[in-house]
Every structure is written in C-alpha cells, then in structure tokens.
Amino acid sequence: MLMNNDSFSLRKLLTTLLEFVSSYGVSLLAIIGFMTAVSVVRAGNQPPPMSSPVAEPATAAFESSVAGAGIVEASGENIAIASQVPGVIEQIFVAVGQHVAAGDPLFQIDTRSARALTASREAAVDVARAQLADAKSQNDFIVSLPDKRAVSVEEFSKRRNALAIAQAKLSQSEQELTAARTELEKLTVRAPKAGTVLRINTRPGEFAAAQNLNPPLMVFGNTDRLWVRVDVDENDAWRVKPGARATGSLRGNGAMKTDLEFVRFEPYVIPKKSLTGDNAERVDTRVLQILYAFNPSALPVFVGQLMDIYIEGEKNG
C-alpha cells in the first residue's frame, strides 16, 4: 500500500513539472539566453591584459629632445659600385667583408675584345716608329750632304715632308693606343678609396649594364667609422641646432647606447622613405636628415641597421 502511494506521488510530481515546462519553457529559455548574452558582452568589454614588451624601449638622455629613426651607413656614405662599360662579368676579385685599399680591383668585365684591340694598336705604333726611323734616316742623309746642289729642291722638300708625315702618324698611333689601353683599363672596376666591401649583388657570367642599378652591382664603404642618418620630422626640424648632442641605441635593446658626434645637416628636406607602419604616421611626411658619427667598437651594429636616436633640442612651445 505504501509503495503505491510513493508511485502516485512521483507520477504527480512529474506531471506538475511537465505542466510547468509546457507553460513557462519558452520564457525560461529566453531568460537563459539573455543572461548568456549579457555575460558574453561583459567579457568582451574587459580591457585586454597588458603584455610586457619584448625589450625595454630607449629613453631620452636630455631634458628636451627630438626623437628620430636612424639608419647606419659607412662614413662618407655607402658607395654604389657600377661599371662604366656594359658587358659580361669575367672575374670578381673580392669577397663580402673584405677590406681593400684605394685602387684595388673589385671585378672585371670580359676583356677579350679590348685586349685584341690594344694588341692591334701596339703593332700599329711599332710600324709607325719604323716608318719614322726610315723617314728620319733619309732626311738626315740629304741634310748631311756637303753639296746641297746634289739634290734638287723638290727632293729635299719631299724628304722633309715624309719625315713630318711619319711623325704625325706615330703621334696618332700612340694616341689610339692610349685610348685602347684606357678602354681596357675601364673594364676593371677598382675601389674608389680604402674601405670594406659591404655587399656583392652579381656573379661571374652575369651581364652588367652601364647604368644606375637597384640593387647596385656592389656596395662599398669605409667602416672604420660609421655614420647614422637620422630622419627628423620637418615640424621638429627648427628645434635641432648644429652641433646638438645626441645618443643612439640599438633597436630591441635600449640599454645598448652610445654618444654620437654631429657631422652635418643634409640641407634639403625630402619625403620620408623609412615608413614604420604606425597608424598615426602620415605618408606625406617630409624629413630633415642629420648625419651623426660614432665608433663601431661602441656598439655591435651593422651597416643598414636601424637605431633609435634622441637629439638634444629646443623646448616645444
């Protein structure tokens, strides 16, 4: 009898629950959905956690400073090496990172045609010298005669003219030989001054055009002392004075820094080229470029590397 009462009570409870769900189920689901949406929105509006920087940024060393991005280059600027004469590269004499003296050969264009022409001009000079020697011998013979009446005036004039023509031919042949040797020498491109080979963008067998190439055939410069070319926004250019002190630090490690020595202003404001991608950056920005120098032993830096620069400047406003 007790078990029947318990079964009846359970059936009654289930029936009541089903009736409640049937009557209020839609409203209950709506309430649950609304609460879920509120929870998602609140979670989305929470500010993201601040992440620690990979490296501490550089800090200004002056009370009032002008910041700028700088790119390292060789002192005296990077030199783009080109060929005066187009042709196939026959040989490269240097390697990247090699230090060379002024006038040392860097690379050579195919010299076969130029060497053949030079040999031909040398033979022509030898012939002209022989002809001059013969003409001089005949003219000296006539001049040395004790009795000038033994030779007609016409013959005397003929020998003298032949000597003059032979001298002119020799001079012309020597000039042509000099021109041929000059063209042969131009096929060997040499270092304009003492420095280091920074980059080689060509190989033996490749054709070298006699024009301004990008990238150039070679990049060359003096790395005994380095320069850093700093871009300063034209709005801050008035704040920087000649000889202003400056410090430069490595990108990625603001603690590695060195004092910089003022070199000069580039007195022509140019459009900014080294865009950083910052959302606040204007693509129409124009910059004043300032050159500073430093000893490469002060920082483990390479030509072409970016640096963060702070220059002592006038207070804004």
Secondary structure, 3 states (H helix, E strand, C coil): CHHHHHHHHHHHHHHHHHHHHHHHHHHHHHHHHHHHHHHHHHHHCCCCCCCCCCCCCCCCCCCCEEEEEEEEEEEEEEEEECCCCCEEEEEECCCCCCEECCCCEEEEECCHHHHHHHHHHHHHHHHHHHHHHHHHHHHHHHHHCCCHHHCCHHHHHHHHHHHHHHHHHHHHHHHHHHHHHHHHHHCEEECCCCEEEEEECCCCCCEECCCCCCCCCEEEEEEEEEEEEEEEEHHHHHHCCCCCCEEEEECCEEEEEEEEEEEEECCCCEECCCCCCCCCCCCCCEEEEEEEEECHHHCCCCCCCEEEEEEECCCCC
